[in-house]
Amino acid sequence: MIEFNGVTKSFGKRTILDSVSLKVEEKQILAILGPSGIGKTTVLRMAAGTVKPDAGQVRSDRQRIGFIFQEPRLLPWRTALGNVTLVLQGRGLTRDEQVGRAGAILKRLGLQGFEHYYPAHLSGGMRQRVAIARAFVLDPDLALLDEPFTGLDIGLKLSLQQMLLELLAWHPCAMIYVTHEPQDAVLLADRAIVLEGKPGKIMASMDFDRPRGERDQSYIQEQAAKLTAVLTAKKSPVGG
């Protein structure tokens, strides 16, 4: 579980977040939506423990955290396999164990045969799959996703989202997913919150009552429309 209790955060004289309280239970997926600069990434950084709140408290029992960014952020001088094994170093695994684990998850993500390719020789979708593999090879108990599908064409985006859902079925974990897209939130998350205002506050929360595998296009569109209404109206919370 990870929990924010009345968290406030400022950078310089600008208060980014004000009195934010939220909870993510074990294996629960929370989506965070809101305009650029509202503090969504700051929430992720505090969840990761790299940024401390100025007021309030962040409590977490998560030990292994996987982070997936908007850009793959791969080291260009390391192969796909080398980028994934890098995060396993210093964790008490032999080199063979590191290579075995990294190779297995790359295979799961459809990258068998590309393990020894450098990032420059991989497509954009392949590079993002390597980034996903790097996050999940740790067997994370918390995954933090910062708009990892932004800027991708729709076909590639849907393919990567399906791979992520399959990974989560194989290795369920708590996840906080930052996105601008209401449909993405409904597709992937159990619950969504909307940040608004200056400073950012939680202005809406929605629970999605159907299991992810049972959400058809009609349900996704209906729930996404509710989220869109909140994002555009900037008013009081709506129910799920």
Secondary structure by P-SEA (a helix, b strand, c coil): cbbbcbbbbbccccccccbbbbbbcccbbbbbbbcccccaaaaaaaaacccccccccccccccbbbbbcccccccccccaaaaaacccccccccaaaaaaaaaaaaaaaccccccccccccccaaaaaaaaaaaaacccccbbbbccccccccaaaaaaaaaaaaaaaaabbbbbbbbbccaaaaaacccbbbbbbccccccccccccccccccccaaaaaaaaaaaaaaaaaccccccc
